[in-house]
Amino acid sequence: MTITLYNPTTGAQKPLEGVPALKQALENGSASLTDYCFYPGADGWKLLRELQIQNDRIIPLPSLPPAVATPPAFQDHSTSGRHNHNVGFELTVRTKHNFMAYFCFAFGCLSFVFFALAAIPGVICGRIALKQCQEDPSILGKSWAVAGLSLSWLMIALNLIVLVVVILFFVVVACQP
């Protein structure tokens, strides 16, 4: 039985006569476990480390499923707002909340009841919240601040219109004989 060895580093093929010659090649170092072997009855080239020699016969070892790499341990960096999962980029995770933005929205909603008494603090809180969101993009709340500012400015504009209408009404009433 002729066994053919193939060395992938040199590209050389070497015919051997029988299993005893293969054993001798492995013992004297002319063949290594990283070489490939083709023998009668094989369904293709086999790696020598995947073969077993018993009683002058070559027996293929049962193939094992490929090893599955375990993912790296998860590291929680939520205090810094950044996560790096060894994927080649850094992902910003928004974890901080801007409570000034929430107060701004609350004041904007309350301005429908308390008019300018709530609208002016809503504008002040909204400007502070927007500035904080621009300085640190990981802070949540920019949309809340914009909504609160819009409501607050809308109520301030409506209050000014109502004030002008009331003043004009009193001026017109006072000017009549």
RAFENLIN-V258543 format. One record per pair of residues at least 6 apart in sequence whose C-alpha atoms are under 6 Angstrom apart, sorted by the first residue. I is the first residue (numbers start at 1). GAP is how many residues later the second one is. D is the distance in whole Angstrom. If there is no record, write none. Layout:
# RAFENLIN-V258543
i: [I & I]
gap: [GAP & GAP]
d: [D & D]
This chain:
# RAFENLIN-V258543
i: [1 & 2 & 2 & 2 & 3 & 3 & 3 & 3 & 4 & 4 & 4 & 4 & 4 & 5 & 5 & 5 & 5 & 6 & 6 & 6 & 6 & 7 & 19 & 25 & 33 & 33 & 35 & 35 & 36 & 36 & 36 & 36 & 37 & 37 & 38 & 50 & 51 & 51 & 51 & 52 & 52 & 77 & 81 & 82 & 82 & 83 & 84 & 94 & 94 & 96 & 96 & 97 & 97 & 98 & 98 & 100 & 100 & 101 & 101 & 101 & 101 & 101 & 104 & 104 & 104 & 104 & 104 & 105 & 105 & 107 & 107 & 108 & 108 & 108 & 108 & 108 & 110 & 111 & 111 & 119 & 122 & 123 & 123 & 126 & 126 & 133]
gap: [17 & 14 & 15 & 16 & 12 & 13 & 35 & 36 & 10 & 11 & 12 & 33 & 34 & 8 & 9 & 31 & 32 & 6 & 7 & 29 & 30 & 28 & 37 & 6 & 15 & 16 & 12 & 13 & 9 & 10 & 11 & 12 & 8 & 9 & 7 & 11 & 8 & 9 & 10 & 6 & 7 & 6 & 12 & 10 & 11 & 8 & 6 & 44 & 45 & 43 & 44 & 42 & 43 & 42 & 43 & 25 & 29 & 25 & 28 & 40 & 43 & 44 & 18 & 21 & 22 & 41 & 44 & 39 & 43 & 11 & 15 & 11 & 14 & 40 & 43 & 44 & 8 & 7 & 8 & 33 & 30 & 26 & 29 & 19 & 23 & 6]
d: [5 & 6 & 5 & 6 & 6 & 5 & 6 & 5 & 6 & 4 & 6 & 6 & 5 & 5 & 5 & 6 & 5 & 6 & 4 & 6 & 5 & 5 & 5 & 5 & 5 & 5 & 6 & 6 & 6 & 5 & 4 & 6 & 5 & 5 & 5 & 5 & 6 & 4 & 5 & 6 & 5 & 6 & 5 & 5 & 6 & 6 & 5 & 5 & 6 & 5 & 6 & 6 & 5 & 6 & 5 & 6 & 5 & 6 & 5 & 6 & 5 & 4 & 4 & 5 & 5 & 6 & 5 & 6 & 4 & 5 & 5 & 6 & 6 & 5 & 5 & 5 & 6 & 5 & 5 & 4 & 6 & 5 & 6 & 5 & 5 & 6]
